[in-house]
Amino acid sequence: MSQLARQLKRQLEKKSSLEKLLTLNQHKIRLGLSRINEVIKKLKITQKPHVKYLTVNGTSAKNSIIQIFKSIIIKHSQRYAATYSPHLVSITERFEHNQKFIKLSKLKKILTKVAKYKNLTHFEKLVTAFGVYIRDLKLDWAIGEYGLFGRLDGIRALFDKPNYHIISPISWDHLAWTKTKKRNFKTLKEIVFEKTSFIKSKVYVAKQDLKVLKLIKYNLKNNHSEKFFYGSDFKIIKKNKRYYYKDNLNYFQIKSNLIGDYMYENMAPAIKLALDNNIPISTIKKGLLKVDIKGRLQIVKKGKLIRNLNSKDKLILDGAHNAQQSERLVKIINEFKFKNKYAVISMINSKDPVSFLKPFKGKFTKLYFLDNPEQNNFIPKEKLKAVADKLKINSEIKENFQDAFKSNKSNSLWLMTGSLYWIGYLLSKN
């Protein structure tokens, strides 16, 4: 057996053992805090008075806002640990400490300790494991990205009294977990309630749809901490293709390698939080220039994915998976001047393909639908094609992305989107 084959075998064995730990004594997915609260108490996981705790939830841009803020505090020489959900390529990406992901062997060791407690869900095990991981670390910041909704999410149990909370843009998503399971105002009201009604800390609210903003303000009426809202307390101004941050005390230009107006809007709450923690404007600007967000409007410049494309083609990866995200994404892609534009899409079955695909109508030469070979819960490509047909969107089914690329014409833009899991699979192949 070759050295490479032995290495691959060891990696597969490690992955298999991790999956066993995550499924050992596993409870079916069910929201609630009682199970994880009990385990956190037994493991004596508590918040430390000298650490600043930041939690982020919403529907879109949670991870982007964290990555932006993280880049700023790195430039300010602050020590941090962060947990993300989901991961793209490796489960170790969920735990980050000072720009390094946890080692697989260490994660396995921690999960071995956590997995013996019964009835924890997959996500609750990972959240608890992160609590164990950071317990003895010297930190300035501990950052947690919420998973599903928020009120009954494991991150709330782990960081029950955060210093700061950021609410990212909220819209319809995870409809299967709502009471009506329909895309209507009643469901939106329920979603906003689940994501905001429990927040008691100082809170920063990112740019929202007007209806959502009114619901958020209503749900925060019993929060007596300071509250800052995009638009009235801080905002981004665009003039002559330049972006400026503005609040009641500051007004300055910002620059970044990120693409799109909404990416700059996502910077606003992170900048405001940094300013409120006395981070100099010069440091904030340097941090924004270094932001790198994998799988979000990521332009692929090297690797195996672009081998079948022409030199003048462009390949973009984006994990958009709901209507709010696809609307913003298509708007940005529309600004690129290419003769042909194609999208290669795979989605998971907890998402709504109709609302997601609507913005693509008339904006792309053709859509290609695939099944993600590393996911069991994908929407079959045939069903996606049927949805596109009803929406009168030109589309085709392909067995893999290489087959889609074979129909490539010169001067083309290729967008891979529909799911973060799909983007993770593609990055693993690059």
C-alpha positions in Angstrom: 0.0 0.0 0.0 1.4 3.4 -1.0 2.0 6.2 1.5 -0.8 8.3 0.1 -3.2 5.3 0.3 -2.3 4.7 3.9 -2.8 8.4 4.7 -6.2 8.3 3.0 -7.2 5.2 5.0 -6.2 6.9 8.3 -8.3 10.0 7.4 -11.3 7.8 6.6 -10.9 5.9 9.9 -10.7 9.1 11.8 -13.8 10.4 10.0 -15.7 7.2 10.7 -14.8 7.3 14.4 -15.9 10.9 14.7 -19.2 10.1 13.1 -19.7 7.3 15.6 -19.0 9.7 18.5 -21.5 12.2 17.0 -24.2 9.6 16.7 -23.5 7.7 20.0 -26.5 8.1 22.3 -27.8 10.7 19.8 -31.3 12.2 20.3 -33.3 13.0 17.2 -33.2 16.6 16.2 -35.4 18.5 18.6 -35.1 22.1 19.8 -34.7 22.7 23.5 -32.2 23.7 26.2 -32.8 21.3 29.0 -30.6 18.5 27.7 -27.6 20.7 26.9 -28.0 22.8 30.0 -27.8 19.7 32.2 -24.5 18.5 30.5 -22.9 22.0 30.6 -23.6 22.1 34.3 -22.1 18.6 34.8 -19.0 19.6 32.9 -18.7 22.9 34.8 -18.6 25.0 31.7 -19.1 28.7 32.7 -18.5 32.1 31.2 -15.4 33.9 32.4 -15.6 37.5 33.6 -12.6 38.8 31.7 -13.8 37.4 28.3 -16.1 39.3 26.0 -18.8 37.0 24.6 -20.4 37.7 21.2 -23.3 35.7 19.7 -24.7 36.1 16.2 -28.0 34.8 14.8 -30.4 35.6 12.0 -31.1 34.0 8.6 -28.4 35.3 6.3 -24.8 36.7 6.8 -24.2 35.3 10.3 -20.9 33.8 9.3 -20.0 36.8 7.1 -20.4 39.3 10.0 -18.4 37.1 12.3 -15.6 36.8 9.7 -15.6 40.6 9.3 -15.4 41.2 13.0 -12.8 38.5 13.5 -10.6 40.1 10.9 -10.8 43.4 12.8 -9.9 42.0 16.2 -7.0 40.0 14.7 -5.6 43.3 13.5 -6.1 44.7 17.0 -4.0 41.7 18.4 -7.0 40.3 20.3 -7.2 36.6 21.2 -10.3 34.8 20.2 -12.1 31.5 19.8 -15.1 31.1 17.5 -17.5 28.3 16.6 -19.4 28.2 13.3 -22.2 26.2 11.8 -22.1 24.5 9.4 -18.6 23.7 8.2 -17.6 23.6 4.5 -15.0 20.9 4.1 -13.9 19.6 7.5 -15.7 19.4 10.8 -12.6 20.9 12.4 -13.6 24.2 10.8 -16.3 24.6 13.4 -13.7 25.4 16.1 -11.3 28.2 15.5 -8.7 29.6 17.9 -6.4 32.5 16.9 -6.6 31.7 13.1 -6.1 28.0 13.6 -8.7 25.2 13.5 -8.8 22.5 16.1 -6.8 19.4 15.4 -8.8 16.4 14.5 -7.2 14.3 17.2 -8.1 16.9 19.9 -11.7 17.2 18.6 -12.0 13.4 18.8 -10.7 13.4 22.4 -13.2 16.1 23.5 -16.1 14.4 21.7 -15.2 11.1 23.4 -15.9 12.9 26.7 -19.1 14.6 25.5 -20.6 11.6 23.7 -21.1 9.6 26.8 -24.0 11.9 27.8 -27.2 10.6 26.5 -29.9 12.4 24.4 -27.7 15.2 23.1 -28.3 16.0 19.4 -25.4 16.2 16.9 -25.3 20.0 17.1 -25.6 20.0 20.9 -22.6 17.7 21.2 -20.5 20.1 19.0 -21.6 23.1 21.0 -20.8 21.4 24.3 -17.4 20.3 22.9 -16.6 23.9 22.0 -17.3 24.8 25.6 -14.9 22.2 26.7 -12.3 23.3 24.1 -12.2 27.0 25.2 -12.5 26.4 28.9 -8.8 26.7 29.5 -7.9 29.0 26.7 -6.7 32.6 27.4 -9.1 34.7 25.4 -10.3 38.3 24.9 -13.3 37.2 22.8 -15.5 34.1 22.5 -17.8 34.1 19.5 -20.7 31.8 18.8 -22.8 31.4 15.6 -26.3 30.2 16.2 -27.7 27.2 14.3 -31.4 26.8 14.0 -33.6 29.8 15.0 -32.1 30.9 18.4 -34.5 30.8 21.4 -34.0 27.0 21.9 -30.5 26.8 20.2 -27.5 25.2 22.0 -25.4 28.4 21.6 -27.9 30.1 23.9 -27.2 27.5 26.6 -23.4 27.8 26.2 -23.3 31.6 26.2 -26.4 32.4 28.3 -25.3 35.9 29.1 -23.3 37.3 26.2 -21.9 40.8 26.3 -23.0 41.5 22.8 -25.4 40.1 20.3 -25.7 40.8 16.5 -28.9 40.1 14.6 -28.1 39.5 11.0 -30.7 39.9 8.2 -33.8 37.8 8.9 -36.2 36.3 6.3 -38.1 33.1 5.6 -36.1 29.9 6.1 -36.4 26.5 7.8 -40.1 26.6 7.1 -40.4 22.9 8.0 -39.7 23.8 11.6 -42.4 26.5 11.8 -46.1 26.0 12.8 -47.7 26.9 9.5 -44.8 25.7 7.2 -45.9 28.3 4.8 -44.2 31.4 3.4 -46.5 34.1 4.9 -46.5 36.9 7.4 -47.6 34.6 10.3 -44.6 32.4 9.7 -42.3 35.4 9.4 -43.5 36.7 12.7 -42.8 33.3 14.3 -39.3 33.2 12.8 -38.5 36.7 14.1 -39.8 35.8 17.5 -37.7 32.6 17.7 -34.6 34.6 16.7 -35.0 37.7 18.8 -37.4 37.5 21.7 -34.9 36.0 24.2 -32.1 38.6 23.7 -31.2 40.5 26.8 -27.7 41.7 26.0 -26.5 44.8 24.2 -27.7 44.2 20.6 -26.7 45.4 17.2 -29.3 44.9 14.4 -28.0 44.6 10.8 -30.0 46.0 7.9 -33.5 44.4 7.7 -36.6 44.5 5.6 -39.0 47.1 7.1 -41.6 44.5 8.2 -38.9 42.4 9.9 -37.4 45.5 11.6 -40.8 46.4 13.2 -41.1 42.8 14.5 -37.6 42.9 15.9 -38.2 46.1 17.7 -41.4 44.7 19.2 -39.6 41.6 20.4 -36.8 43.6 22.0 -39.2 45.9 23.9 -38.3 44.1 27.2 -34.6 44.2 26.5 -33.4 47.1 28.7 -29.8 47.0 27.3 -28.5 49.3 24.7 -29.8 48.7 21.2 -28.4 49.9 17.9 -30.2 49.7 14.6 -28.9 49.8 11.0 -30.2 53.0 9.4 -30.9 55.1 12.5 -27.7 54.5 14.6 -25.2 53.3 12.0 -25.2 52.7 8.2 -23.2 52.3 5.0 -23.4 55.1 2.4 -22.4 54.5 -1.2 -21.1 57.5 -3.2 -19.5 57.2 -6.7 -18.9 53.5 -6.2 -17.1 54.2 -2.9 -18.4 53.0 0.5 -18.5 55.0 3.7 -19.4 54.0 7.3 -21.4 56.5 9.3 -22.8 56.8 12.8 -23.5 59.6 15.2 -19.8 60.2 15.8 -17.9 58.8 12.8 -17.8 59.1 9.1 -15.1 57.4 7.1 -14.4 55.5 3.9 -14.0 51.7 4.0 -12.4 49.4 1.5 -12.5 45.6 1.1 -11.9 42.8 -1.4 -15.5 41.6 -0.8 -18.0 42.0 -3.6 -21.4 43.6 -3.5 -23.4 46.3 -1.6 -24.8 43.8 0.9 -21.4 42.6 1.9 -20.5 46.2 2.9 -23.9 46.4 4.7 -22.8 43.3 6.6 -19.7 45.2 7.7 -21.7 47.9 9.5 -22.7 46.1 12.7 -19.2 44.7 13.0 -17.6 48.1 12.6 -20.0 49.6 15.2 -19.2 46.9 17.7 -15.5 47.4 17.1 -15.8 51.2 17.6 -17.7 50.6 20.8 -14.8 48.5 22.1 -12.4 51.4 21.4 -10.7 49.7 18.4 -9.1 52.6 16.3 -10.5 53.4 12.9 -7.1 52.8 11.3 -7.1 49.2 12.7 -10.7 48.6 11.5 -9.8 49.7 8.0 -6.8 47.4 8.0 -9.0 44.5 9.2 -11.6 45.0 6.5 -8.9 44.8 3.8 -8.0 41.3 5.1 -11.5 39.8 5.2 -11.6 36.4 3.5 -14.9 34.5 3.5 -14.8 31.0 2.0 -17.9 30.0 0.0 -19.5 33.5 0.0 -19.0 35.2 -3.4 -15.7 33.4 -3.6 -13.9 33.8 -6.9 -12.0 30.6 -7.7 -8.6 31.6 -9.2 -6.8 28.3 -9.0 -7.4 24.6 -8.5 -9.0 21.6 -10.3 -12.4 23.3 -10.6 -11.3 25.7 -13.3 -9.3 23.2 -15.4 -12.2 22.8 -17.9 -12.9 26.5 -18.2 -11.4 29.0 -20.6 -8.9 31.6 -19.4 -11.4 34.5 -19.8 -14.1 32.6 -17.8 -14.9 33.3 -14.2 -16.0 30.8 -11.5 -17.8 32.0 -8.4 -18.9 29.9 -5.4 -21.6 31.0 -3.1 -23.5 29.1 -0.4 -26.8 31.0 -0.9 -29.8 28.8 -0.1 -32.8 31.0 0.5 -34.8 33.6 -1.4 -33.2 36.6 0.4 -29.7 35.3 -0.4 -30.5 34.4 -4.0 -32.0 37.8 -4.7 -28.9 39.6 -3.5 -26.6 37.1 -5.2 -28.3 37.4 -8.6 -28.2 41.2 -8.3 -24.4 41.1 -7.8 -23.8 38.6 -10.6 -25.9 40.8 -12.9 -23.2 43.5 -12.5 -20.5 41.2 -14.1 -20.3 41.8 -17.9 -20.2 38.3 -19.4 -21.8 37.2 -22.7 -22.9 33.9 -21.0 -23.9 33.2 -17.5 -24.5 29.7 -16.1 -25.5 28.5 -12.6 -24.8 25.0 -11.3 -27.2 24.3 -8.4 -27.7 21.7 -5.8 -30.0 22.1 -2.8 -30.9 20.3 0.4 -34.5 19.2 1.0 -35.2 21.6 4.0 -35.1 24.6 1.6 -37.7 26.1 -0.7 -36.6 25.8 -4.4 -39.4 27.9 -5.8 -38.5 31.1 -3.9 -34.8 30.4 -4.3 -35.0 30.0 -8.1 -37.4 32.8 -9.0 -34.6 35.5 -9.0 -32.7 33.5 -11.6 -35.4 33.9 -14.2 -34.2 35.8 -17.3 -30.8 36.5 -15.7 -28.8 33.4 -16.7 -28.2 31.6 -20.0 -29.0 28.3 -18.4 -29.2 26.6 -15.0 -27.8 23.1 -14.4 -29.1 20.9 -11.6 -27.1 18.2 -9.9 -27.3 15.9 -7.0 -24.7 16.3 -4.3 -22.9 12.9 -4.0 -21.9 13.6 -0.4 -25.4 14.5 0.8 -28.4 12.2 1.4 -30.9 14.9 2.1 -30.6 16.8 -1.3 -33.6 17.8 -3.5 -33.4 15.4 -6.5 -32.1 17.2 -9.6 -35.3 16.1 -11.5 -37.5 17.9 -8.9 -35.4 21.1 -9.3 -35.7 20.8 -13.1 -39.5 20.5 -12.7 -39.6 23.7 -10.5 -37.5 25.5 -13.1 -39.8 24.4 -15.9 -42.9 25.8 -14.0 -41.0 29.0 -13.6 -40.1 29.0 -17.3 -36.4 29.0 -16.6 -34.1 27.4 -19.1 -32.4 24.5 -17.3 -30.9 21.1 -17.8 -29.9 18.1 -15.6 -26.3 16.9 -15.4 -24.7 14.0 -13.6 -21.7 16.1 -12.3 -20.3 19.6 -12.6 -17.6 18.4 -15.1 -20.4 17.5 -17.6 -21.9 21.0 -17.1 -18.6 22.6 -17.9 -18.4 20.7 -21.2 -21.1 22.9 -22.6 -19.0 25.9 -21.8 -18.7 28.8 -24.3 -16.0 31.4 -24.2 -16.4 34.5 -22.1 -18.7 32.8 -19.5 -19.4 33.3 -15.9 -20.1 30.2 -13.8 -21.9 30.4 -10.5 -22.0 27.3 -8.2 -24.7 27.8 -5.5 -27.8 26.4 -3.7 -26.3 25.0 -0.5 -23.2 25.5 1.8 -22.9 21.7 1.8 -22.7 21.8 -2.0 -20.0 24.5 -1.9 -18.1 22.5 0.7 -18.1 19.5 -1.6 -16.8 21.6 -4.5 -14.1 23.1 -2.4 -13.0 19.6 -1.3 -12.6 18.7 -5.0 -10.5 21.8 -5.7 
